[in-house]
Amino acid sequence: MKNFTKILWVFLLITGNIFGQQEKGITGTDNWLHNWTEFKPNTVDYGEPTQILAGNITKDTKLSKRNIYLLSGNVFVTDSTTLTIEPGTVIIGDYESKASLTISKGSKIIAEGLETDPIIFTSNRSVKRAGDWGGIIILGDAPTTKFGSGSVASFYGKLNATIFENSNYGGENLASNSGVLKYVRIEYAGKRIKNAGYFNGLLLASVGNETILENIMVSHCAGNSFEILGGEVYLNKVVSYKANSNDFKFNYGTQSSLSNSLAIRSPYVSSRNGARCLQINSYDNKDEVDFTKKGTLVVAKNITLITDSDNLKSDIQQGLVKEAVYVGHNASLEMIKSVISGFNPAVLFEDKIRVNQENLEKIKFTDMYFNNCNGNIFVENNMNNEDLENWYGNSAFFNVYSKSNNSETFIDLKNQRKPDYRLRINKIIASNEVDPDLKRLDD
């Protein structure tokens, strides 16, 4: 009987550990990336445009799957108008005219694709590259910490304010509804504008919590794949693939959640300044922010962040791999049951953040899986992270540290047609102790 009891306890312990590991990172009984995503979009022929979208859309409009649309110049949906896009519709951004699509405050986009028939936004160049066209901008009237209301023209800097007169955002409506983006792919966006920087794949400014944002893939973006300014945004099952800049950037008091989502970085396409999977800020310029309002808060649950590298150590030595997560001053992050694999280090705090209990209680890492990172959690410009390791390494946080290559860690990330980035449970040897070999090379 005693032997049976021991065997039962061992079985329960092993089973509990396996299911505990399965809960980390992106989850699902089936691989939810199947059918609607595309990891080699440059090989896909979307056909030639049959219709042109240009100027302002001022009355309710529906785009149908039977047409292929050329997005020409800066297209605005204005005057409380709704733009509806059928599943399977292809919209091609024009390279020469620096095409972009803006859903102005009070208007809506209903782009509800299907798993087997996603909506595609892509480039019209024969050889597609990051930054071929602008991207999608959605503006709402939810709160932002910026004084007054913001505008895309002022955000990007030196944009033509006359052209972007319909680009204001911000208000007091947390339940602002800008529509639906579901089963949507955005490819090769992030056009660079002279004196204005890069557009983003999807910019969400003061978007409210009634807006549905699910199953969105942004690939090969020259700017940030997803940028969120203010508002209350819920992102679920979204993918950023090989962005030049940040995968997810949150700023200006947004109260956001990011769940069951994926970011894959390449050491060879990041911008010179480096880029992160998650960048959490409360401001760029503190003089333009109302500090009586809530600072940025992001809850990230079941997120998988990966560096796609065949020789991680060499890429780190060459300075091609940076931190996965960056947390700025006065911002809060709660990261739960997530995977960070192959970064240098896993997390970096802005050097303005003092390491004390008050600040650390605003930046939480719980039930995490840190794998093959060149150091775990540091403060910017400070190589001594003993206090942080002691805090987050406490068994109460249930964080796990490991050192396995990606092919051993994830189910099938080399499958170009149907990659699977869920954890490969049976090959992971995990420990609650920090791996002594995982130290930053610049220590």
C-alpha positions as a Python dict, from the first residue, in 0.01 Angstrom:
ca = {
    (1, 'M'): (0, 0, 0),
    (2, 'K'): (283, 238, 85),
    (3, 'N'): (451, 164, -248),
    (4, 'F'): (124, 227, -432),
    (5, 'T'): (85, 561, -253),
    (6, 'K'): (439, 663, -349),
    (7, 'I'): (381, 568, -712),
    (8, 'L'): (55, 763, -714),
    (9, 'W'): (225, 1073, -575),
    (10, 'V'): (505, 1050, -834),
    (11, 'F'): (247, 1009, -1110),
    (12, 'L'): (50, 1311, -991),
    (13, 'L'): (368, 1518, -961),
    (14, 'I'): (481, 1434, -1314),
    (15, 'T'): (133, 1486, -1457),
    (16, 'G'): (100, 1818, -1275),
    (17, 'N'): (435, 1937, -1407),
    (18, 'I'): (346, 1838, -1764),
    (19, 'F'): (12, 2018, -1756),
    (20, 'G'): (176, 2313, -1585),
    (21, 'Q'): (424, 2337, -1870),
    (22, 'Q'): (151, 2300, -2131),
    (23, 'E'): (-22, 2605, -1988),
    (24, 'K'): (280, 2825, -2067),
    (25, 'G'): (310, 3014, -2392),
    (26, 'I'): (51, 2994, -2667),
    (27, 'T'): (-207, 2730, -2595),
    (28, 'G'): (-476, 2529, -2767),
    (29, 'T'): (-576, 2169, -2815),
    (30, 'D'): (-510, 2227, -3185),
    (31, 'N'): (-257, 2458, -3349),
    (32, 'W'): (-462, 2776, -3400),
    (33, 'L'): (-205, 2907, -3652),
    (34, 'H'): (-329, 2661, -3917),
    (35, 'N'): (-508, 2778, -4233),
    (36, 'W'): (-518, 3157, -4189),
    (37, 'T'): (-151, 3248, -4130),
    (38, 'E'): (124, 3271, -4393),
    (39, 'F'): (493, 3258, -4303),
    (40, 'K'): (621, 3291, -4663),
    (41, 'P'): (397, 3563, -4809),
    (42, 'N'): (649, 3654, -5079),
    (43, 'T'): (570, 3325, -5252),
    (44, 'V'): (196, 3392, -5276),
    (45, 'D'): (42, 3535, -5595),
    (46, 'Y'): (-261, 3742, -5495),
    (47, 'G'): (-349, 3847, -5852),
    (48, 'E'): (-385, 4190, -6012),
    (49, 'P'): (-608, 4471, -5879),
    (50, 'T'): (-947, 4519, -6041),
    (51, 'Q'): (-1067, 4818, -5835),
    (52, 'I'): (-902, 5127, -5685),
    (53, 'L'): (-958, 5265, -5333),
    (54, 'A'): (-851, 5630, -5301),
    (55, 'G'): (-943, 5950, -5117),
    (56, 'N'): (-1204, 5965, -4841),
    (57, 'I'): (-1474, 5703, -4789),
    (58, 'T'): (-1770, 5906, -4660),
    (59, 'K'): (-2058, 5662, -4695),
    (60, 'D'): (-2102, 5300, -4586),
    (61, 'T'): (-1900, 5083, -4823),
    (62, 'K'): (-1857, 4708, -4867),
    (63, 'L'): (-1554, 4545, -5028),
    (64, 'S'): (-1628, 4208, -5187),
    (65, 'K'): (-1413, 3901, -5231),
    (66, 'R'): (-1474, 3894, -5607),
    (67, 'N'): (-1260, 4207, -5650),
    (68, 'I'): (-894, 4275, -5574),
    (69, 'Y'): (-848, 4631, -5448),
    (70, 'L'): (-554, 4867, -5496),
    (71, 'L'): (-519, 5096, -5196),
    (72, 'S'): (-382, 5421, -5341),
    (73, 'G'): (-249, 5706, -5128),
    (74, 'N'): (-386, 5795, -4785),
    (75, 'V'): (-738, 5656, -4767),
    (76, 'F'): (-963, 5773, -4481),
    (77, 'V'): (-1292, 5630, -4360),
    (78, 'T'): (-1469, 5937, -4216),
    (79, 'D'): (-1808, 6087, -4116),
    (80, 'S'): (-1916, 5798, -3888),
    (81, 'T'): (-1896, 5565, -4187),
    (82, 'T'): (-1856, 5186, -4175),
    (83, 'L'): (-1619, 5004, -4409),
    (84, 'T'): (-1714, 4635, -4435),
    (85, 'I'): (-1474, 4383, -4590),
    (86, 'E'): (-1589, 4035, -4691),
    (87, 'P'): (-1390, 3724, -4592),
    (88, 'G'): (-1121, 3640, -4847),
    (89, 'T'): (-1091, 3994, -4982),
    (90, 'V'): (-744, 4108, -5093),
    (91, 'I'): (-638, 4475, -5055),
    (92, 'I'): (-303, 4564, -5210),
    (93, 'G'): (-116, 4868, -5079),
    (94, 'D'): (42, 5081, -5351),
    (95, 'Y'): (417, 5133, -5315),
    (96, 'E'): (450, 5453, -5521),
    (97, 'S'): (174, 5646, -5343),
    (98, 'K'): (273, 5525, -4993),
    (99, 'A'): (-73, 5383, -4938),
    (100, 'S'): (-236, 5368, -4594),
    (101, 'L'): (-584, 5309, -4454),
    (102, 'T'): (-711, 5519, -4162),
    (103, 'I'): (-1036, 5455, -3977),
    (104, 'S'): (-1114, 5798, -3831),
    (105, 'K'): (-1266, 5858, -3487),
    (106, 'G'): (-1636, 5770, -3494),
    (107, 'S'): (-1607, 5545, -3799),
    (108, 'K'): (-1574, 5166, -3808),
    (109, 'I'): (-1408, 4883, -3996),
    (110, 'I'): (-1578, 4543, -4005),
    (111, 'A'): (-1308, 4312, -4141),
    (112, 'E'): (-1423, 3972, -4021),
    (113, 'G'): (-1245, 3703, -4218),
    (114, 'L'): (-1265, 3329, -4164),
    (115, 'E'): (-1004, 3077, -4057),
    (116, 'T'): (-1018, 2926, -4405),
    (117, 'D'): (-1071, 3259, -4583),
    (118, 'P'): (-871, 3541, -4418),
    (119, 'I'): (-867, 3903, -4531),
    (120, 'I'): (-530, 4007, -4677),
    (121, 'F'): (-355, 4345, -4684),
    (122, 'T'): (-28, 4322, -4877),
    (123, 'S'): (218, 4495, -5114),
    (124, 'N'): (186, 4547, -5489),
    (125, 'R'): (557, 4501, -5562),
    (126, 'S'): (674, 4194, -5750),
    (127, 'V'): (956, 4151, -5498),
    (128, 'K'): (799, 4244, -5168),
    (129, 'R'): (994, 4403, -4885),
    (130, 'A'): (920, 4542, -4540),
    (131, 'G'): (790, 4899, -4566),
    (132, 'D'): (637, 4874, -4914),
    (133, 'W'): (320, 5057, -4802),
    (134, 'G'): (191, 5240, -4496),
    (135, 'G'): (-38, 5018, -4290),
    (136, 'I'): (-369, 5041, -4104),
    (137, 'I'): (-455, 5310, -3849),
    (138, 'I'): (-762, 5284, -3626),
    (139, 'L'): (-862, 5587, -3416),
    (140, 'G'): (-1112, 5591, -3131),
    (141, 'D'): (-1238, 5816, -2853),
    (142, 'A'): (-1120, 5621, -2550),
    (143, 'P'): (-891, 5798, -2298),
    (144, 'T'): (-523, 5876, -2346),
    (145, 'T'): (-278, 6041, -2106),
    (146, 'K'): (-178, 6297, -2368),
    (147, 'F'): (-295, 6648, -2288),
    (148, 'G'): (-589, 6736, -2510),
    (149, 'S'): (-654, 6497, -2795),
    (150, 'G'): (-376, 6342, -2994),
    (151, 'S'): (-337, 6326, -3367),
    (152, 'V'): (-154, 6088, -3595),
    (153, 'A'): (7, 6386, -3769),
    (154, 'S'): (166, 6502, -3444),
    (155, 'F'): (248, 6146, -3338),
    (156, 'Y'): (453, 6066, -3645),
    (157, 'G'): (601, 6417, -3660),
    (158, 'K'): (606, 6652, -3959),
    (159, 'L'): (334, 6469, -4147),
    (160, 'N'): (121, 6691, -4367),
    (161, 'A'): (-145, 6804, -4119),
    (162, 'T'): (-380, 6902, -4403),
    (163, 'I'): (-377, 6553, -4550),
    (164, 'F'): (-416, 6402, -4203),
    (165, 'E'): (-691, 6637, -4082),
    (166, 'N'): (-906, 6331, -4003),
    (167, 'S'): (-647, 6178, -3773),
    (168, 'N'): (-743, 6305, -3426),
    (169, 'Y'): (-802, 6053, -3149),
    (170, 'G'): (-889, 6046, -2779),
    (171, 'G'): (-1187, 6112, -2553),
    (172, 'E'): (-1353, 5962, -2247),
    (173, 'N'): (-1536, 5662, -2392),
    (174, 'L'): (-1368, 5341, -2269),
    (175, 'A'): (-1633, 5140, -2454),
    (176, 'S'): (-1547, 5304, -2785),
    (177, 'N'): (-1620, 5062, -3071),
    (178, 'S'): (-1410, 5090, -3385),
    (179, 'G'): (-1536, 4761, -3530),
    (180, 'V'): (-1382, 4418, -3589),
    (181, 'L'): (-1050, 4285, -3718),
    (182, 'K'): (-1059, 3905, -3718),
    (183, 'Y'): (-862, 3659, -3932),
    (184, 'V'): (-670, 3940, -4100),
    (185, 'R'): (-314, 3942, -4237),
    (186, 'I'): (-112, 4263, -4282),
    (187, 'E'): (205, 4208, -4487),
    (188, 'Y'): (505, 4431, -4577),
    (189, 'A'): (366, 4747, -4416),
    (190, 'G'): (556, 5020, -4224),
    (191, 'K'): (649, 5261, -4503),
    (192, 'R'): (912, 5517, -4410),
    (193, 'I'): (798, 5875, -4461),
    (194, 'K'): (1057, 6151, -4498),
    (195, 'N'): (1103, 6340, -4168),
    (196, 'A'): (822, 6136, -4011),
    (197, 'G'): (971, 5794, -3936),
    (198, 'Y'): (800, 5464, -4003),
    (199, 'F'): (434, 5378, -4018),
    (200, 'N'): (321, 5069, -3825),
    (201, 'G'): (148, 4756, -3944),
    (202, 'L'): (-149, 4826, -3716),
    (203, 'L'): (-170, 5146, -3509),
    (204, 'L'): (-448, 5154, -3250),
    (205, 'A'): (-491, 5498, -3093),
    (206, 'S'): (-751, 5547, -2817),
    (207, 'V'): (-934, 5234, -2931),
    (208, 'G'): (-1199, 5119, -2685),
    (209, 'N'): (-1282, 4784, -2531),
    (210, 'E'): (-1582, 4711, -2755),
    (211, 'T'): (-1350, 4677, -3055),
    (212, 'I'): (-1280, 4313, -3147),
    (213, 'L'): (-917, 4236, -3235),
    (214, 'E'): (-848, 3865, -3282),
    (215, 'N'): (-645, 3640, -3512),
    (216, 'I'): (-441, 3918, -3672),
    (217, 'M'): (-100, 3849, -3826),
    (218, 'V'): (145, 4130, -3909),
    (219, 'S'): (448, 4006, -4101),
    (220, 'H'): (763, 4175, -4234),
    (221, 'C'): (677, 4523, -4105),
    (222, 'A'): (941, 4797, -4123),
    (223, 'G'): (785, 4980, -3828),
    (224, 'N'): (620, 4832, -3522),
    (225, 'S'): (388, 4543, -3601),
    (226, 'F'): (133, 4655, -3339),
    (227, 'E'): (141, 4995, -3167),
    (228, 'I'): (-118, 5084, -2906),
    (229, 'L'): (-160, 5443, -2781),
    (230, 'G'): (-402, 5495, -2493),
    (231, 'G'): (-741, 5329, -2494),
    (232, 'E'): (-841, 4992, -2357),
    (233, 'V'): (-742, 4725, -2607),
    (234, 'Y'): (-784, 4348, -2592),
    (235, 'L'): (-563, 4157, -2836),
    (236, 'N'): (-613, 3781, -2865),
    (237, 'K'): (-436, 3527, -3089),
    (238, 'V'): (-228, 3786, -3271),
    (239, 'V'): (106, 3720, -3442),
    (240, 'S'): (404, 3942, -3522),
    (241, 'Y'): (650, 3780, -3762),
    (242, 'K'): (998, 3918, -3831),
    (243, 'A'): (931, 4288, -3775),
    (244, 'N'): (1215, 4536, -3823),
    (245, 'S'): (1102, 4731, -3520),
    (246, 'N'): (902, 4630, -3211),
    (247, 'D'): (645, 4354, -3226),
    (248, 'F'): (411, 4507, -2967),
    (249, 'K'): (451, 4862, -2835),
    (250, 'F'): (218, 5005, -2569),
    (251, 'N'): (222, 5370, -2466),
    (252, 'Y'): (37, 5678, -2332),
    (253, 'G'): (-172, 5520, -2060),
    (254, 'T'): (-320, 5230, -2250),
    (255, 'Q'): (-493, 4970, -2033),
    (256, 'S'): (-441, 4664, -2251),
    (257, 'S'): (-437, 4289, -2245),
    (258, 'L'): (-245, 4062, -2482),
    (259, 'S'): (-339, 3694, -2467),
    (260, 'N'): (-243, 3369, -2641),
    (261, 'S'): (-21, 3555, -2886),
    (262, 'L'): (313, 3508, -3062),
    (263, 'A'): (614, 3716, -3167),
    (264, 'I'): (900, 3576, -3374),
    (265, 'R'): (1212, 3786, -3418),
    (266, 'S'): (1495, 3744, -3664),
    (267, 'P'): (1845, 3866, -3572),
    (268, 'Y'): (1897, 3977, -3932),
    (269, 'V'): (1605, 4213, -3988),
    (270, 'S'): (1591, 4426, -3671),
    (271, 'S'): (1652, 4800, -3694),
    (272, 'R'): (1995, 4939, -3606),
    (273, 'N'): (1867, 5070, -3275),
    (274, 'G'): (1748, 4726, -3175),
    (275, 'A'): (1389, 4627, -3121),
    (276, 'R'): (1189, 4430, -2871),
    (277, 'C'): (900, 4189, -2871),
    (278, 'L'): (726, 4389, -2598),
    (279, 'Q'): (796, 4756, -2528),
    (280, 'I'): (590, 4905, -2245),
    (281, 'N'): (613, 5284, -2200),
    (282, 'S'): (399, 5550, -2035),
    (283, 'Y'): (528, 5837, -2248),
    (284, 'D'): (788, 5949, -2498),
    (285, 'N'): (796, 6305, -2368),
    (286, 'K'): (676, 6347, -2008),
    (287, 'D'): (589, 6715, -2065),
    (288, 'E'): (295, 6612, -2287),
    (289, 'V'): (143, 6367, -2038),
    (290, 'D'): (-124, 6413, -1771),
    (291, 'F'): (12, 6218, -1472),
    (292, 'T'): (-322, 6244, -1287),
    (293, 'K'): (-444, 5973, -1526),
    (294, 'K'): (-350, 5606, -1511),
    (295, 'G'): (-10, 5511, -1649),
    (296, 'T'): (27, 5232, -1903),
    (297, 'L'): (-79, 4889, -1777),
    (298, 'V'): (-39, 4573, -1986),
    (299, 'V'): (-147, 4223, -1884),
    (300, 'A'): (24, 3964, -2106),
    (301, 'K'): (-90, 3605, -2058),
    (302, 'N'): (18, 3294, -2250),
    (303, 'I'): (255, 3482, -2479),
    (304, 'T'): (540, 3316, -2669),
    (305, 'L'): (841, 3530, -2765),
    (306, 'I'): (1111, 3363, -2979),
    (307, 'T'): (1434, 3458, -3152),
    (308, 'D'): (1456, 3251, -3472),
    (309, 'S'): (1828, 3181, -3486),
    (310, 'D'): (2035, 2880, -3593),
    (311, 'N'): (2337, 3008, -3401),
    (312, 'L'): (2212, 3214, -3109),
    (313, 'K'): (2546, 3249, -2930),
    (314, 'S'): (2717, 3388, -3242),
    (315, 'D'): (2428, 3625, -3312),
    (316, 'I'): (2443, 3755, -2954),
    (317, 'Q'): (2820, 3807, -2979),
    (318, 'Q'): (2766, 4010, -3297),
    (319, 'G'): (2512, 4230, -3118),
    (320, 'L'): (2221, 4110, -3332),
    (321, 'V'): (2002, 3990, -3044),
    (322, 'K'): (1856, 4227, -2784),
    (323, 'E'): (1614, 4197, -2493),
    (324, 'A'): (1267, 4052, -2546),
    (325, 'V'): (1080, 4283, -2305),
    (326, 'Y'): (1150, 4647, -2218),
    (327, 'V'): (961, 4822, -1938),
    (328, 'G'): (976, 5199, -1913),
    (329, 'H'): (943, 5431, -1615),
    (330, 'N'): (592, 5468, -1466),
    (331, 'A'): (459, 5172, -1667),
    (332, 'S'): (316, 4847, -1529),
    (333, 'L'): (335, 4498, -1671),
    (334, 'E'): (185, 4173, -1549),
    (335, 'M'): (323, 3879, -1749),
    (336, 'I'): (178, 3537, -1674),
    (337, 'K'): (235, 3182, -1805),
    (338, 'S'): (449, 3305, -2094),
    (339, 'V'): (761, 3184, -2274),
    (340, 'I'): (1070, 3393, -2355),
    (341, 'S'): (1323, 3196, -2558),
    (342, 'G'): (1658, 3311, -2697),
    (343, 'F'): (1718, 3677, -2600),
    (344, 'N'): (1993, 3897, -2457),
    (345, 'P'): (1866, 3930, -2184),
    (346, 'A'): (1502, 3825, -2142),
    (347, 'V'): (1386, 4151, -1977),
    (348, 'L'): (1529, 4501, -1939),
    (349, 'F'): (1400, 4779, -1712),
    (350, 'E'): (1460, 5144, -1799),
    (351, 'D'): (1738, 5282, -1580),
    (352, 'K'): (1494, 5534, -1425),
    (353, 'I'): (1319, 5247, -1246),
    (354, 'R'): (1450, 5204, -892),
    (355, 'V'): (1466, 4846, -771),
    (356, 'N'): (1238, 4854, -469),
    (357, 'Q'): (928, 4669, -358),
    (358, 'E'): (688, 4939, -476),
    (359, 'N'): (819, 4927, -833),
    (360, 'L'): (864, 4551, -845),
    (361, 'E'): (503, 4500, -741),
    (362, 'K'): (404, 4692, -1057),
    (363, 'I'): (614, 4464, -1280),
    (364, 'K'): (517, 4102, -1229),
    (365, 'F'): (646, 3782, -1387),
    (366, 'T'): (460, 3471, -1272),
    (367, 'D'): (457, 3111, -1400),
    (368, 'M'): (710, 3213, -1666),
    (369, 'Y'): (934, 2991, -1877),
    (370, 'F'): (1272, 3161, -1943),
    (371, 'N'): (1464, 2952, -2196),
    (372, 'N'): (1813, 2990, -2341),
    (373, 'C'): (1837, 3361, -2262),
    (374, 'N'): (2171, 3531, -2210),
    (375, 'G'): (2067, 3663, -1871),
    (376, 'N'): (1718, 3701, -1733),
    (377, 'I'): (1607, 4036, -1585),
    (378, 'F'): (1828, 4348, -1568),
    (379, 'V'): (1808, 4722, -1521),
    (380, 'E'): (1940, 4920, -1817),
    (381, 'N'): (2312, 5009, -1789),
    (382, 'N'): (2353, 4794, -1478),
    (383, 'M'): (2516, 4452, -1495),
    (384, 'N'): (2441, 4364, -1132),
    (385, 'N'): (2099, 4199, -1129),
    (386, 'E'): (2131, 4000, -807),
    (387, 'D'): (1836, 4176, -640),
    (388, 'L'): (1613, 4112, -941),
    (389, 'E'): (1715, 3748, -968),
    (390, 'N'): (1646, 3696, -599),
    (391, 'W'): (1306, 3861, -627),
    (392, 'Y'): (1177, 3691, -943),
    (393, 'G'): (1361, 3367, -872),
    (394, 'N'): (1161, 3321, -552),
    (395, 'S'): (964, 2995, -566),
    (396, 'A'): (645, 3187, -490),
    (397, 'F'): (648, 3318, -850),
    (398, 'F'): (673, 2967, -1002),
    (399, 'N'): (915, 3086, -1272),
    (400, 'V'): (1108, 2817, -1459),
    (401, 'Y'): (1454, 2848, -1618),
    (402, 'S'): (1595, 2619, -1885),
    (403, 'K'): (1856, 2599, -2157),
    (404, 'S'): (1732, 2417, -2466),
    (405, 'N'): (1752, 2507, -2833),
    (406, 'N'): (1432, 2604, -3009),
    (407, 'S'): (1391, 2278, -3199),
    (408, 'E'): (1381, 2093, -2867),
    (409, 'T'): (1160, 2351, -2700),
    (410, 'F'): (879, 2393, -2955),
    (411, 'I'): (675, 2132, -3137),
    (412, 'D'): (754, 2212, -3502),
    (413, 'L'): (886, 2561, -3568),
    (414, 'K'): (1078, 2461, -3886),
    (415, 'N'): (765, 2356, -4073),
    (416, 'Q'): (729, 2641, -4323),
    (417, 'R'): (371, 2556, -4414),
    (418, 'K'): (230, 2471, -4074),
    (419, 'P'): (471, 2573, -3796),
    (420, 'D'): (369, 2490, -3441),
    (421, 'Y'): (511, 2715, -3167),
    (422, 'R'): (349, 2541, -2871),
    (423, 'L'): (590, 2395, -2614),
    (424, 'R'): (725, 2046, -2678),
    (425, 'I'): (662, 1916, -2328),
    (426, 'N'): (835, 1579, -2328),
    (427, 'K'): (1178, 1721, -2416),
    (428, 'I'): (1191, 2002, -2164),
    (429, 'I'): (1393, 1958, -1846),
    (430, 'A'): (1289, 2244, -1623),
    (431, 'S'): (1400, 2376, -1288),
    (432, 'N'): (1291, 2653, -1057),
    (433, 'E'): (1658, 2738, -1007),
    (434, 'V'): (1837, 2995, -1222),
    (435, 'D'): (2080, 2827, -1464),
    (436, 'P'): (2431, 2947, -1368),
    (437, 'D'): (2539, 2927, -1733),
    (438, 'L'): (2278, 3182, -1836),
    (439, 'K'): (2481, 3495, -1779),
    (440, 'R'): (2516, 3796, -2001),
    (441, 'L'): (2825, 3786, -2221),
    (442, 'D'): (2911, 4140, -2119),
    (443, 'D'): (2934, 4050, -1747),
}
